Amino acid sequence: MLKGFKDFILRGNVVDLAVAVIIGAAFAAITASVTADIITPFIAALVGAPDFSSLVIHMPVLHHVAPPSPLPANYIPPGELHIGKFLNAVINFLINAAAIYFMIVLPMKALLARMEGPVLVAAPATKVCPQCISDVPLAATRCKFCTEPLPTL
């Protein structure tokens, strides 16, 4: 039973997946920091708001809702849309997507193109009969469909 577990854990794809999850979590922390500490303050300097997370849209509440007696840490009162947190998440996603594309996808494409080499196009094996517009072999001197003499190439 333990041998099977050891074989499962030491398979290459399980170890690769574990490494990818750990690196992905670390990378998410880096991009969240770039978003919160660099990009958001830069955009906020242009717009004038100190942080996007404080952007809130207030909507009218149609009926009164009593808040819970011990307020949870992430409690959002009725009628408040925290659009700034959403904007921070969108910016974070765009940074992640750009980093993955420019640091992983593009270099892998270039590496695969270099490894495969130039794509060779095969020479055509047939030619077209000018009389009946049928495909005939290159070595043919007459069309097999209409028996018309074919021009030599």
N, C-alpha and C positions, 0 to 999 in steps of 0.2 A: 504494500500500500504506500509506504513512504518513498519507494523507488519510483513509482508512477508519478507521485507528486513532485519529486526532484526532477524527473524528466520533463514534466510539464513546465515547471518554473524555469528551467535552464534552456528551454527552446528559445531560439533566436528572436522570434516575433514577440514573445511575452516580455523579454528583457528590453527589446527595442521600444515596445509600447510603454513600459514603465518609465524608461528614460525620456520618451517624448512627453509624457504627462508631467513629469517633474520639470523639464525644461519649459514646457508650455506654461506652467504655473509661475515659474520665475519670470518668464517673458511677459506674462500678463501683469505682474507687479511692476515691471520696468515701464511698460507702456502706460499703465495707470498713473505712475509717477510722472512720466513725460506729459501726459494729459493734464494732470492736476497741478503740476509745479512749473511747467514751461508754457504749454500752448494756451491753456485757459487763462493764466494771468496776462499773456501777450494779447489775446483777443479781448480780454477785459480792459486792458489799457486802451485799446482802440474804441471799445464801446462805452466804457466808463463804469461797468459793474465790477465789484471786487471778485466775484466768483459766480459761475453759472449755476451752481447748486442753490443759490439764493433766489433765482428767478422763479417766481410763483405767479400763477394766474388764478385770481379769485373769481369763483362763479357764485351766483346767487343760490342759496340753499332753500329748497321749497318746503322742507319740513325740518323741525328741530330734532337733532340726534344728540342724546346725552353721551358725553365722552366716558370712556371707562375710568373707574375710580383710581387705580394706579395706572398712570399713563405709560404705555410701553415706549421704548426708545425710538422706535420707527413709526410712531403714531402720526397719521396725517389727518387733520380735521376735515370734516365734510366741506366740499366746495373749493378745495385747494388743489390745483394741478401743479405739481412740481416739474415744470418743463425744463428747468435748468439741469436737473439730474439726468433727464433724458438726453439733453444736448451733450453733457459730459460723456454719457455712455456711447452716443453716436460718434463723437470725436475719438474716443478710445477704440471703438471698432474700426474706424477708418485708418487709424495709426497701425493697428494690428494687421489689417488687410494689406496695407501698403508695405509694411515691413516683410510680411510673408511673401508677397509677390516679388519685391525687389531683391530680397535676400535669399529666397529659396527657389521660387518658380523660374524666374529669369535665368539665374546661373545654371539650374538643372537643364533648362531648354538648350542653352548654349553648349553645355557639356555633352548632352546627348547628340546635338547636331555635329559637334566636332568628332565624337566617337563614331557616328554612322558614316561620316564623310559625305561627299557630294552624291546626290541622287542621279543615277544614270538612267536615261530614257532609252528603252529598247527601240531598235530600228523597226519600222513597220514591216510586217511579213506579207502584206497584201497590197495590191494596187487596185484602182477603180477602172472598170471597163468604160470607155467614153460613150459607147453605144447604149448599153442597158443599165449602166450605173450599178453593177454588181461587183463585189469584192472577189478578186481572183489572186492566186499566188503570184509572187514577184517573178518567178522563173517562167511563168506561162507566156506562150507566144500567141495563143488564141483564147478567147473567152469561153469558158465551159458552159455558159448559159446561152449565148447568142452566136457563138463560133466566129465572131468578128476578130480579125487580126489585131493584136495589141501593139501599141508603139513600144519600142525598147527604151529603157530608162538610162 
